[in-house]
Amino acid sequence: MAENNNQQLQIELKPEVAEGIYSNLAIITHSSSEVITDFVQMMPGLQKAQVRSRIIMAPEHAKRLLLALQDNIQKYEKQFGPIKLAQAQQPNDGKTIAPFTIKKGEA
């Protein structure tokens, strides 16, 4: 007789984490054993952007995340319509584009 291993994983979401962190730029780097994603918050008029969170994962987990994001984007676009990107922001064009132009600001 086979054992029933259908136990559900319980995930705890603490209130301070549930609030989330806003990010409008992600910087992704990798080594042979890790994929590192820095989530950055850029503010208009400021010369300095702040890394708000860093996620480090194994390449296998990063690929699973990629597939999950692709699936969710497809579902989103099916429900709400295509997400439009500026021409310079298309994937694989070798450019890193900020979500808005950074100009020297004055306080």
The 8 nearest C-alpha neighbors of each residue, nearest first, counted from 0:
[[1, 2, 3, 4, 5, 6, 7, 8],
 [2, 0, 3, 4, 5, 6, 7, 8],
 [1, 3, 4, 0, 5, 6, 7, 8],
 [2, 4, 5, 1, 6, 0, 7, 8],
 [5, 3, 6, 2, 7, 1, 8, 0],
 [6, 4, 3, 7, 2, 8, 1, 9],
 [7, 5, 4, 8, 3, 9, 2, 10],
 [8, 6, 9, 5, 4, 10, 3, 11],
 [7, 9, 10, 6, 5, 11, 4, 12],
 [8, 10, 7, 11, 6, 12, 5, 13],
 [11, 9, 8, 12, 7, 13, 17, 16],
 [10, 12, 13, 9, 14, 8, 16, 17],
 [13, 11, 17, 14, 10, 16, 15, 18],
 [12, 14, 16, 15, 17, 11, 18, 10],
 [15, 13, 17, 16, 12, 18, 19, 11],
 [16, 14, 17, 13, 18, 19, 12, 20],
 [15, 17, 13, 18, 14, 19, 12, 20],
 [16, 18, 14, 19, 15, 13, 12, 20],
 [19, 17, 16, 15, 14, 20, 13, 21],
 [20, 18, 17, 16, 21, 15, 14, 22],
 [19, 21, 22, 18, 51, 52, 16, 38],
 [22, 20, 19, 40, 23, 51, 39, 38],
 [23, 21, 40, 39, 38, 24, 20, 51],
 [22, 24, 40, 39, 41, 98, 21, 25],
 [25, 23, 39, 22, 38, 40, 26, 97],
 [24, 26, 38, 37, 39, 27, 36, 23],
 [25, 27, 37, 36, 38, 24, 28, 39],
 [26, 28, 36, 35, 25, 37, 29, 34],
 [29, 27, 35, 34, 36, 26, 30, 33],
 [28, 30, 34, 33, 35, 31, 27, 32],
 [29, 31, 33, 32, 34, 28, 35, 58],
 [30, 32, 33, 29, 58, 34, 57, 28],
 [31, 33, 30, 57, 58, 34, 29, 56],
 [34, 32, 57, 30, 29, 56, 58, 31],
 [33, 35, 29, 56, 58, 55, 28, 57],
 [36, 34, 55, 28, 27, 29, 54, 33],
 [37, 35, 27, 54, 26, 53, 38, 55],
 [36, 38, 53, 26, 25, 52, 39, 50],
 [37, 39, 25, 52, 22, 51, 50, 24],
 [40, 38, 50, 24, 22, 51, 49, 25],
 [39, 41, 22, 49, 23, 48, 24, 50],
 [42, 40, 48, 39, 23, 43, 49, 24],
 [41, 43, 45, 44, 40, 48, 47, 101],
 [44, 42, 45, 101, 41, 102, 99, 100],
 [43, 45, 104, 102, 103, 101, 42, 46],
 [46, 44, 47, 43, 42, 104, 103, 48],
 [45, 47, 44, 48, 103, 101, 102, 104],
 [48, 46, 45, 49, 41, 42, 44, 40],
 [49, 47, 41, 40, 39, 46, 50, 42],
 [48, 50, 40, 39, 51, 47, 41, 38],
 [49, 51, 39, 38, 52, 37, 40, 48],
 [50, 52, 39, 38, 49, 40, 20, 53],
 [53, 51, 38, 50, 37, 54, 39, 20],
 [54, 52, 37, 36, 38, 55, 35, 51],
 [53, 55, 36, 35, 37, 56, 52, 38],
 [56, 54, 35, 34, 36, 33, 53, 57],
 [57, 55, 34, 33, 60, 61, 58, 54],
 [56, 58, 33, 60, 59, 32, 34, 61],
 [59, 57, 61, 60, 33, 34, 62, 56],
 [60, 58, 62, 57, 61, 63, 56, 64],
 [59, 61, 63, 57, 62, 58, 56, 64],
 [62, 60, 58, 64, 63, 59, 65, 56],
 [61, 63, 65, 59, 64, 60, 58, 66],
 [64, 62, 60, 66, 65, 61, 67, 59],
 [63, 65, 61, 67, 62, 66, 68, 60],
 [66, 64, 62, 68, 63, 67, 69, 61],
 [65, 67, 69, 63, 64, 68, 70, 62],
 [66, 68, 64, 70, 69, 65, 63, 71],
 [69, 67, 71, 65, 70, 66, 72, 64],
 [70, 68, 66, 72, 67, 71, 65, 73],
 [69, 71, 67, 73, 68, 72, 66, 74],
 [70, 72, 74, 68, 73, 69, 75, 67],
 [73, 71, 75, 69, 74, 70, 68, 76],
 [74, 72, 70, 76, 71, 75, 77, 69],
 [73, 75, 71, 77, 72, 76, 78, 70],
 [76, 74, 72, 78, 73, 77, 79, 71],
 [77, 75, 80, 81, 79, 73, 78, 74],
 [76, 78, 74, 75, 80, 79, 73, 81],
 [77, 79, 75, 76, 80, 74, 73, 81],
 [80, 78, 76, 75, 77, 81, 82, 74],
 [81, 79, 76, 77, 78, 82, 75, 83],
 [82, 80, 76, 83, 79, 77, 75, 73],
 [81, 83, 80, 84, 76, 79, 72, 75],
 [84, 82, 81, 85, 86, 80, 89, 88],
 [83, 85, 88, 86, 82, 89, 87, 81],
 [84, 86, 88, 87, 83, 89, 96, 98],
 [85, 87, 88, 89, 84, 83, 92, 90],
 [88, 86, 85, 89, 96, 94, 92, 84],
 [89, 87, 85, 86, 84, 96, 90, 94],
 [88, 90, 87, 86, 92, 91, 84, 85],
 [91, 89, 92, 88, 93, 94, 87, 95],
 [92, 90, 93, 89, 94, 88, 95, 87],
 [91, 93, 94, 90, 89, 87, 88, 95],
 [94, 92, 91, 95, 90, 89, 88, 87],
 [95, 93, 92, 96, 87, 88, 91, 90],
 [94, 96, 97, 93, 88, 87, 92, 26],
 [95, 97, 88, 94, 98, 87, 99, 24],
 [96, 98, 99, 95, 100, 24, 101, 23],
 [99, 97, 96, 23, 100, 24, 41, 88],
 [100, 98, 97, 101, 43, 96, 41, 42],
 [99, 101, 102, 97, 98, 43, 96, 44],
 [102, 100, 43, 44, 99, 103, 45, 46],
 [103, 101, 44, 104, 100, 43, 45, 46],
 [102, 104, 44, 101, 45, 46, 105, 43],
 [105, 103, 44, 102, 45, 106, 43, 46],
 [104, 106, 103, 44, 45, 102, 46, 43],
 [105, 104, 44, 45, 103, 43, 46, 102]]
